[in-house]
Amino acid sequence: MWISNAKDAGLFMVMANVDLTLGYKGITCFLVDCDTEGLHIGKPENKMGSRASFTCPLTFENVKVPEANILGQIGHGYK
C-alpha cells in the first residue's frame, strides 16, 4: 500500500479486519506508531504529478498493536 506523506507521519490510522469470517463487520481502526516493530516505511516513489507530497510504500510484518491502540470498538471501523 502507498501512503501520502508516510515518511513524515508519526502515527498511522490503520483499518484492518480482525475476523475475516465477519466480512466488513470485522473492520477495526488501529492507531499504529511509526516506530512500531515490523512497520516499514519505504523510500518515496518517483511520481509524475503531485511532487509536493511524498508517497511511500508501507508494509507490515507481524506487527503487534496493543489493545489500547484500538480506536473506537472492535468491528466498528466503518462507524
Gaussian input, Z-matrix of N, CA and C with variables (Angstrom, degrees):
# hf/3-21g

backbone

0 1
 N
 C     1     B1
 C     2     B2     1     A1
 N     3     B3     2     A2     1     D1
 C     4     B4     3     A3     2     D2
 C     5     B5     4     A4     3     D3
 N     6     B6     5     A5     4     D4
 C     7     B7     6     A6     5     D5
 C     8     B8     7     A7     6     D6
 N     9     B9     8     A8     7     D7
 C    10    B10     9     A9     8     D8
 C    11    B11    10    A10     9     D9
 N    12    B12    11    A11    10    D10
 C    13    B13    12    A12    11    D11
 C    14    B14    13    A13    12    D12
 N    15    B15    14    A14    13    D13
 C    16    B16    15    A15    14    D14
 C    17    B17    16    A16    15    D15
 N    18    B18    17    A17    16    D16
 C    19    B19    18    A18    17    D17
 C    20    B20    19    A19    18    D18
 N    21    B21    20    A20    19    D19
 C    22    B22    21    A21    20    D20
 C    23    B23    22    A22    21    D21
 N    24    B24    23    A23    22    D22
 C    25    B25    24    A24    23    D23
 C    26    B26    25    A25    24    D24
 N    27    B27    26    A26    25    D25
 C    28    B28    27    A27    26    D26
 C    29    B29    28    A28    27    D27
 N    30    B30    29    A29    28    D28
 C    31    B31    30    A30    29    D29
 C    32    B32    31    A31    30    D30
 N    33    B33    32    A32    31    D31
 C    34    B34    33    A33    32    D32
 C    35    B35    34    A34    33    D33
 N    36    B36    35    A35    34    D34
 C    37    B37    36    A36    35    D35
 C    38    B38    37    A37    36    D36
 N    39    B39    38    A38    37    D37
 C    40    B40    39    A39    38    D38
 C    41    B41    40    A40    39    D39
 N    42    B42    41    A41    40    D40
 C    43    B43    42    A42    41    D41
 C    44    B44    43    A43    42    D42
 N    45    B45    44    A44    43    D43
 C    46    B46    45    A45    44    D44
 C    47    B47    46    A46    45    D45
 N    48    B48    47    A47    46    D46
 C    49    B49    48    A48    47    D47
 C    50    B50    49    A49    48    D48
 N    51    B51    50    A50    49    D49
 C    52    B52    51    A51    50    D50
 C    53    B53    52    A52    51    D51
 N    54    B54    53    A53    52    D52
 C    55    B55    54    A54    53    D53
 C    56    B56    55    A55    54    D54
 N    57    B57    56    A56    55    D55
 C    58    B58    57    A57    56    D56
 C    59    B59    58    A58    57    D57
 N    60    B60    59    A59    58    D58
 C    61    B61    60    A60    59    D59
 C    62    B62    61    A61    60    D60
 N    63    B63    62    A62    61    D61
 C    64    B64    63    A63    62    D62
 C    65    B65    64    A64    63    D63
 N    66    B66    65    A65    64    D64
 C    67    B67    66    A66    65    D65
 C    68    B68    67    A67    66    D66
 N    69    B69    68    A68    67    D67
 C    70    B70    69    A69    68    D68
 C    71    B71    70    A70    69    D69
 N    72    B72    71    A71    70    D70
 C    73    B73    72    A72    71    D71
 C    74    B74    73    A73    72    D72
 N    75    B75    74    A74    73    D73
 C    76    B76    75    A75    74    D74
 C    77    B77    76    A76    75    D75
 N    78    B78    77    A77    76    D76
 C    79    B79    78    A78    77    D77
 C    80    B80    79    A79    78    D78
 N    81    B81    80    A80    79    D79
 C    82    B82    81    A81    80    D80
 C    83    B83    82    A82    81    D81
 N    84    B84    83    A83    82    D82
 C    85    B85    84    A84    83    D83
 C    86    B86    85    A85    84    D84
 N    87    B87    86    A86    85    D85
 C    88    B88    87    A87    86    D86
 C    89    B89    88    A88    87    D87
 N    90    B90    89    A89    88    D88
 C    91    B91    90    A90    89    D89
 C    92    B92    91    A91    90    D90
 N    93    B93    92    A92    91    D91
 C    94    B94    93    A93    92    D92
 C    95    B95    94    A94    93    D93
 N    96    B96    95    A95    94    D94
 C    97    B97    96    A96    95    D95
 C    98    B98    97    A97    96    D96
 N    99    B99    98    A98    97    D97
 C   100   B100    99    A99    98    D98
 C   101   B101   100   A100    99    D99
 N   102   B102   101   A101   100   D100
 C   103   B103   102   A102   101   D101
 C   104   B104   103   A103   102   D102
 N   105   B105   104   A104   103   D103
 C   106   B106   105   A105   104   D104
 C   107   B107   106   A106   105   D105
 N   108   B108   107   A107   106   D106
 C   109   B109   108   A108   107   D107
 C   110   B110   109   A109   108   D108
 N   111   B111   110   A110   109   D109
 C   112   B112   111   A111   110   D110
 C   113   B113   112   A112   111   D111
 N   114   B114   113   A113   112   D112
 C   115   B115   114   A114   113   D113
 C   116   B116   115   A115   114   D114
 N   117   B117   116   A116   115   D115
 C   118   B118   117   A117   116   D116
 C   119   B119   118   A118   117   D117
 N   120   B120   119   A119   118   D118
 C   121   B121   120   A120   119   D119
 C   122   B122   121   A121   120   D120
 N   123   B123   122   A122   121   D121
 C   124   B124   123   A123   122   D122
 C   125   B125   124   A124   123   D123
 N   126   B126   125   A125   124   D124
 C   127   B127   126   A126   125   D125
 C   128   B128   127   A127   126   D126
 N   129   B129   128   A128   127   D127
 C   130   B130   129   A129   128   D128
 C   131   B131   130   A130   129   D129
 N   132   B132   131   A131   130   D130
 C   133   B133   132   A132   131   D131
 C   134   B134   133   A133   132   D132
 N   135   B135   134   A134   133   D133
 C   136   B136   135   A135   134   D134
 C   137   B137   136   A136   135   D135
 N   138   B138   137   A137   136   D136
 C   139   B139   138   A138   137   D137
 C   140   B140   139   A139   138   D138
 N   141   B141   140   A140   139   D139
 C   142   B142   141   A141   140   D140
 C   143   B143   142   A142   141   D141
 N   144   B144   143   A143   142   D142
 C   145   B145   144   A144   143   D143
 C   146   B146   145   A145   144   D144
 N   147   B147   146   A146   145   D145
 C   148   B148   147   A147   146   D146
 C   149   B149   148   A148   147   D147
 N   150   B150   149   A149   148   D148
 C   151   B151   150   A150   149   D149
 C   152   B152   151   A151   150   D150
 N   153   B153   152   A152   151   D151
 C   154   B154   153   A153   152   D152
 C   155   B155   154   A154   153   D153
 N   156   B156   155   A155   154   D154
 C   157   B157   156   A156   155   D155
 C   158   B158   157   A157   156   D156
 N   159   B159   158   A158   157   D157
 C   160   B160   159   A159   158   D158
 C   161   B161   160   A160   159   D159
 N   162   B162   161   A161   160   D160
 C   163   B163   162   A162   161   D161
 C   164   B164   163   A163   162   D162
 N   165   B165   164   A164   163   D163
 C   166   B166   165   A165   164   D164
 C   167   B167   166   A166   165   D165
 N   168   B168   167   A167   166   D166
 C   169   B169   168   A168   167   D167
 C   170   B170   169   A169   168   D168
 N   171   B171   170   A170   169   D169
 C   172   B172   171   A171   170   D170
 C   173   B173   172   A172   171   D171
 N   174   B174   173   A173   172   D172
 C   175   B175   174   A174   173   D173
 C   176   B176   175   A175   174   D174
 N   177   B177   176   A176   175   D175
 C   178   B178   177   A177   176   D176
 C   179   B179   178   A178   177   D177
 N   180   B180   179   A179   178   D178
 C   181   B181   180   A180   179   D179
 C   182   B182   181   A181   180   D180
 N   183   B183   182   A182   181   D181
 C   184   B184   183   A183   182   D182
 C   185   B185   184   A184   183   D183
 N   186   B186   185   A185   184   D184
 C   187   B187   186   A186   185   D185
 C   188   B188   187   A187   186   D186
 N   189   B189   188   A188   187   D187
 C   190   B190   189   A189   188   D188
 C   191   B191   190   A190   189   D189
 N   192   B192   191   A191   190   D190
 C   193   B193   192   A192   191   D191
 C   194   B194   193   A193   192   D192
 N   195   B195   194   A194   193   D193
 C   196   B196   195   A195   194   D194
 C   197   B197   196   A196   195   D195
 N   198   B198   197   A197   196   D196
 C   199   B199   198   A198   197   D197
 C   200   B200   199   A199   198   D198
 N   201   B201   200   A200   199   D199
 C   202   B202   201   A201   200   D200
 C   203   B203   202   A202   201   D201
 N   204   B204   203   A203   202   D202
 C   205   B205   204   A204   203   D203
 C   206   B206   205   A205   204   D204
 N   207   B207   206   A206   205   D205
 C   208   B208   207   A207   206   D206
 C   209   B209   208   A208   207   D207
 N   210   B210   209   A209   208   D208
 C   211   B211   210   A210   209   D209
 C   212   B212   211   A211   210   D210
 N   213   B213   212   A212   211   D211
 C   214   B214   213   A213   212   D212
 C   215   B215   214   A214   213   D213
 N   216   B216   215   A215   214   D214
 C   217   B217   216   A216   215   D215
 C   218   B218   217   A217   216   D216
 N   219   B219   218   A218   217   D217
 C   220   B220   219   A219   218   D218
 C   221   B221   220   A220   219   D219
 N   222   B222   221   A221   220   D220
 C   223   B223   222   A222   221   D221
 C   224   B224   223   A223   222   D222
 N   225   B225   224   A224   223   D223
 C   226   B226   225   A225   224   D224
 C   227   B227   226   A226   225   D225
 N   228   B228   227   A227   226   D226
 C   229   B229   228   A228   227   D227
 C   230   B230   229   A229   228   D228
 N   231   B231   230   A230   229   D229
 C   232   B232   231   A231   230   D230
 C   233   B233   232   A232   231   D231
 N   234   B234   233   A233   232   D232
 C   235   B235   234   A234   233   D233
 C   236   B236   235   A235   234   D234

   B1=1.4282
   B2=1.5142
   B3=1.3101
   B4=1.4613
   B5=1.5247
   B6=1.3276
   B7=1.4577
   B8=1.5256
   B9=1.3336
   B10=1.4650
   B11=1.5235
   B12=1.3162
   B13=1.4680
   B14=1.5261
   B15=1.3262
   B16=1.4664
   B17=1.5228
   B18=1.3291
   B19=1.4651
   B20=1.5216
   B21=1.3307
   B22=1.4603
   B23=1.5264
   B24=1.3218
   B25=1.4666
   B26=1.5254
   B27=1.3068
   B28=1.4597
   B29=1.5109
   B30=1.3339
   B31=1.4586
   B32=1.5267
   B33=1.3218
   B34=1.4636
   B35=1.5183
   B36=1.3176
   B37=1.4663
   B38=1.5210
   B39=1.3278
   B40=1.4592
   B41=1.5237
   B42=1.3228
   B43=1.4564
   B44=1.5222
   B45=1.3343
   B46=1.4592
   B47=1.5237
   B48=1.3201
   B49=1.4534
   B50=1.5239
   B51=1.3327
   B52=1.4622
   B53=1.5239
   B54=1.3342
   B55=1.4645
   B56=1.5291
   B57=1.3180
   B58=1.4672
   B59=1.5220
   B60=1.3341
   B61=1.4675
   B62=1.5253
   B63=1.3375
   B64=1.4619
   B65=1.5279
   B66=1.3292
   B67=1.4612
   B68=1.5198
   B69=1.3375
   B70=1.4670
   B71=1.5310
   B72=1.3227
   B73=1.4698
   B74=1.5299
   B75=1.3196
   B76=1.4601
   B77=1.5187
   B78=1.3379
   B79=1.4661
   B80=1.5282
   B81=1.3185
   B82=1.4639
   B83=1.5202
   B84=1.3255
   B85=1.4622
   B86=1.5277
   B87=1.3184
   B88=1.4601
   B89=1.5231
   B90=1.3169
   B91=1.4607
   B92=1.5217
   B93=1.3278
   B94=1.4627
   B95=1.5208
   B96=1.3287
   B97=1.4639
   B98=1.5214
   B99=1.3133
   B100=1.4702
   B101=1.5277
   B102=1.3361
   B103=1.4647
   B104=1.5244
   B105=1.3204
   B106=1.4592
   B107=1.5226
   B108=1.3414
   B109=1.4602
   B110=1.5253
   B111=1.3219
   B112=1.4564
   B113=1.5202
   B114=1.3374
   B115=1.4668
   B116=1.5233
   B117=1.3132
   B118=1.4650
   B119=1.5247
   B120=1.3218
   B121=1.4594
   B122=1.5206
   B123=1.3269
   B124=1.4558
   B125=1.5191
   B126=1.3227
   B127=1.4676
   B128=1.5279
   B129=1.3264
   B130=1.4671
   B131=1.5306
   B132=1.3183
   B133=1.4605
   B134=1.5248
   B135=1.3228
   B136=1.4586
   B137=1.5282
   B138=1.3254
   B139=1.4649
   B140=1.5282
   B141=1.3197
   B142=1.4650
   B143=1.5257
   B144=1.3182
   B145=1.4604
   B146=1.5136
   B147=1.2759
   B148=1.4654
   B149=1.5307
   B150=1.2983
   B151=1.4656
   B152=1.5236
   B153=1.3225
   B154=1.4662
   B155=1.5235
   B156=1.3327
   B157=1.4648
   B158=1.5243
   B159=1.3187
   B160=1.4571
   B161=1.5245
   B162=1.3239
   B163=1.4521
   B164=1.5188
   B165=1.3311
   B166=1.4611
   B167=1.5233
   B168=1.3397
   B169=1.4592
   B170=1.5291
   B171=1.3126
   B172=1.4575
   B173=1.5194
   B174=1.3309
   B175=1.4613
   B176=1.5233
   B177=1.3168
   B178=1.4621
   B179=1.5232
   B180=1.3331
   B181=1.4597
   B182=1.5191
   B183=1.3351
   B184=1.4691
   B185=1.5224
   B186=1.3183
   B187=1.4692
   B188=1.5245
   B189=1.3140
   B190=1.4625
   B191=1.5232
   B192=1.3261
   B193=1.4570
   B194=1.5273
   B195=1.3312
   B196=1.4672
   B197=1.5293
   B198=1.3172
   B199=1.4628
   B200=1.5233
   B201=1.3352
   B202=1.4663
   B203=1.5278
   B204=1.3342
   B205=1.4667
   B206=1.5240
   B207=1.3283
   B208=1.4628
   B209=1.5190
   B210=1.3184
   B211=1.4619
   B212=1.5283
   B213=1.3062
   B214=1.4616
   B215=1.5156
   B216=1.3287
   B217=1.4602
   B218=1.5220
   B219=1.3285
   B220=1.4584
   B221=1.5255
   B222=1.3144
   B223=1.4557
   B224=1.5188
   B225=1.3216
   B226=1.4651
   B227=1.5247
   B228=1.3210
   B229=1.4571
   B230=1.5156
   B231=1.3321
   B232=1.4655
   B233=1.5210
   B234=1.3202
   B235=1.4789
   B236=1.5037
   A1=107.99
   A2=116.47
   A3=121.94
   A4=108.89
   A5=115.89
   A6=121.39
   A7=109.61
   A8=116.42
   A9=120.57
   A10=109.78
   A11=116.23
   A12=124.24
   A13=113.72
   A14=118.33
   A15=121.69
   A16=112.30
   A17=117.26
   A18=119.09
   A19=112.41
   A20=117.82
   A21=121.44
   A22=112.93
   A23=117.56
   A24=121.42
   A25=111.19
   A26=115.52
   A27=121.03
   A28=111.33
   A29=115.52
   A30=121.71
   A31=108.37
   A32=116.01
   A33=121.41
   A34=110.05
   A35=116.63
   A36=121.94
   A37=105.74
   A38=116.14
   A39=121.46
   A40=109.21
   A41=115.87
   A42=121.61
   A43=107.28
   A44=116.14
   A45=120.39
   A46=109.54
   A47=115.42
   A48=120.57
   A49=108.58
   A50=116.92
   A51=121.33
   A52=112.15
   A53=117.50
   A54=121.92
   A55=107.97
   A56=116.20
   A57=120.64
   A58=112.94
   A59=117.81
   A60=119.80
   A61=111.77
   A62=117.34
   A63=121.49
   A64=112.80
   A65=116.62
   A66=119.87
   A67=110.44
   A68=116.45
   A69=119.72
   A70=112.41
   A71=118.41
   A72=121.00
   A73=112.33
   A74=117.78
   A75=121.47
   A76=112.92
   A77=117.38
   A78=121.24
   A79=109.76
   A80=115.52
   A81=122.63
   A82=108.45
   A83=116.91
   A84=122.05
   A85=109.49
   A86=116.09
   A87=122.63
   A88=109.77
   A89=116.64
   A90=121.99
   A91=106.97
   A92=116.35
   A93=121.46
   A94=108.75
   A95=116.15
   A96=122.23
   A97=109.52
   A98=117.07
   A99=121.18
   A100=112.40
   A101=117.96
   A102=121.45
   A103=112.79
   A104=118.32
   A105=122.24
   A106=110.33
   A107=115.61
   A108=120.80
   A109=109.88
   A110=116.56
   A111=122.30
   A112=114.26
   A113=116.80
   A114=121.06
   A115=107.56
   A116=116.87
   A117=121.11
   A118=110.35
   A119=115.48
   A120=121.96
   A121=106.75
   A122=116.37
   A123=121.13
   A124=112.42
   A125=115.03
   A126=119.61
   A127=109.79
   A128=117.04
   A129=120.83
   A130=112.17
   A131=115.46
   A132=122.16
   A133=109.63
   A134=116.54
   A135=122.12
   A136=106.83
   A137=116.32
   A138=121.13
   A139=111.05
   A140=115.54
   A141=120.55
   A142=111.20
   A143=118.38
   A144=121.80
   A145=110.18
   A146=117.72
   A147=126.35
   A148=114.59
   A149=116.40
   A150=120.09
   A151=112.53
   A152=116.76
   A153=120.36
   A154=111.89
   A155=117.46
   A156=119.97
   A157=108.19
   A158=114.97
   A159=120.68
   A160=109.76
   A161=116.52
   A162=122.06
   A163=107.32
   A164=115.75
   A165=121.34
   A166=110.45
   A167=116.68
   A168=118.41
   A169=109.72
   A170=115.84
   A171=122.66
   A172=106.78
   A173=117.48
   A174=120.78
   A175=110.00
   A176=114.73
   A177=122.43
   A178=108.64
   A179=117.04
   A180=121.86
   A181=108.33
   A182=116.40
   A183=122.30
   A184=112.33
   A185=116.78
   A186=121.48
   A187=109.08
   A188=115.78
   A189=121.80
   A190=107.66
   A191=115.85
   A192=121.75
   A193=107.87
   A194=118.01
   A195=119.31
   A196=111.69
   A197=115.99
   A198=121.54
   A199=111.61
   A200=116.48
   A201=121.14
   A202=111.95
   A203=117.75
   A204=121.94
   A205=113.35
   A206=117.24
   A207=120.12
   A208=107.16
   A209=116.08
   A210=121.33
   A211=107.60
   A212=116.55
   A213=120.73
   A214=109.93
   A215=116.25
   A216=121.47
   A217=110.37
   A218=115.60
   A219=120.46
   A220=108.61
   A221=115.41
   A222=121.36
   A223=114.76
   A224=117.49
   A225=120.29
   A226=112.49
   A227=117.03
   A228=121.08
   A229=114.72
   A230=116.92
   A231=120.45
   A232=112.92
   A233=117.22
   A234=119.68
   A235=111.26
   D1=147.48
   D2=-179.64
   D3=-113.17
   D4=134.73
   D5=-176.07
   D6=-124.28
   D7=128.25
   D8=175.89
   D9=-68.24
   D10=135.39
   D11=179.08
   D12=60.57
   D13=24.78
   D14=-178.02
   D15=-59.48
   D16=-36.95
   D17=-176.86
   D18=-69.38
   D19=-16.72
   D20=179.60
   D21=-101.47
   D22=-7.24
   D23=-176.43
   D24=-77.51
   D25=146.17
   D26=174.73
   D27=-104.66
   D28=-18.16
   D29=-175.53
   D30=-148.25
   D31=139.25
   D32=178.72
   D33=-116.99
   D34=139.74
   D35=169.86
   D36=-95.42
   D37=115.60
   D38=-175.23
   D39=-115.16
   D40=125.97
   D41=175.56
   D42=-96.82
   D43=122.67
   D44=-178.75
   D45=-140.72
   D46=152.02
   D47=178.49
   D48=-91.21
   D49=120.97
   D50=-177.87
   D51=-85.18
   D52=-14.21
   D53=179.95
   D54=-153.60
   D55=103.28
   D56=-175.39
   D57=-61.65
   D58=-25.28
   D59=179.33
   D60=-69.09
   D61=-17.63
   D62=179.50
   D63=-87.23
   D64=-6.69
   D65=-176.89
   D66=61.76
   D67=-139.94
   D68=-177.38
   D69=-64.48
   D70=-19.11
   D71=-179.96
   D72=-73.07
   D73=-7.18
   D74=176.34
   D75=-95.70
   D76=-2.57
   D77=-177.93
   D78=-67.16
   D79=127.86
   D80=-178.27
   D81=-132.68
   D82=145.84
   D83=178.80
   D84=-98.55
   D85=128.25
   D86=179.14
   D87=-119.40
   D88=145.45
   D89=171.27
   D90=-97.40
   D91=122.18
   D92=-176.97
   D93=-121.59
   D94=119.74
   D95=179.08
   D96=-69.76
   D97=144.95
   D98=-177.45
   D99=-64.30
   D100=-19.04
   D101=-179.93
   D102=-93.05
   D103=7.90
   D104=-178.07
   D105=-64.09
   D106=133.91
   D107=179.23
   D108=-61.69
   D109=131.03
   D110=179.52
   D111=95.55
   D112=-10.88
   D113=176.58
   D114=-90.86
   D115=124.72
   D116=-177.38
   D117=-122.87
   D118=126.62
   D119=176.32
   D120=-104.17
   D121=117.14
   D122=-177.44
   D123=-80.30
   D124=179.11
   D125=-179.81
   D126=-73.84
   D127=152.01
   D128=-178.81
   D129=-59.23
   D130=141.89
   D131=177.26
   D132=-74.65
   D133=149.07
   D134=175.44
   D135=-89.33
   D136=104.51
   D137=-173.99
   D138=-106.54
   D139=157.72
   D140=176.86
   D141=-83.01
   D142=-39.01
   D143=-178.72
   D144=-105.85
   D145=-171.12
   D146=173.69
   D147=26.12
   D148=62.78
   D149=-179.74
   D150=-82.33
   D151=-4.97
   D152=-179.24
   D153=-74.70
   D154=-21.54
   D155=176.78
   D156=-121.17
   D157=135.59
   D158=-179.08
   D159=-80.97
   D160=137.19
   D161=175.21
   D162=-115.33
   D163=120.22
   D164=-175.49
   D165=-123.74
   D166=147.61
   D167=173.32
   D168=-72.40
   D169=146.07
   D170=178.87
   D171=-125.74
   D172=123.93
   D173=179.72
   D174=-125.89
   D175=151.49
   D176=-179.63
   D177=-121.45
   D178=128.89
   D179=176.85
   D180=-126.72
   D181=102.36
   D182=179.41
   D183=52.40
   D184=41.86
   D185=179.92
   D186=-71.74
   D187=132.16
   D188=176.24
   D189=-110.70
   D190=128.81
   D191=-178.27
   D192=-117.10
   D193=127.40
   D194=179.70
   D195=-65.20
   D196=151.50
   D197=-179.50
   D198=-57.18
   D199=-30.97
   D200=179.30
   D201=-63.58
   D202=-17.25
   D203=-178.41
   D204=-92.82
   D205=10.08
   D206=174.01
   D207=-79.21
   D208=127.27
   D209=178.54
   D210=-93.93
   D211=112.84
   D212=-174.71
   D213=85.20
   D214=-137.60
   D215=-178.13
   D216=-120.29
   D217=155.96
   D218=176.37
   D219=-59.44
   D220=131.16
   D221=179.02
   D222=84.76
   D223=1.18
   D224=-179.78
   D225=-110.39
   D226=27.22
   D227=-177.82
   D228=-62.80
   D229=-24.67
   D230=179.90
   D231=-95.39
   D232=2.44
   D233=-178.08
   D234=-98.40

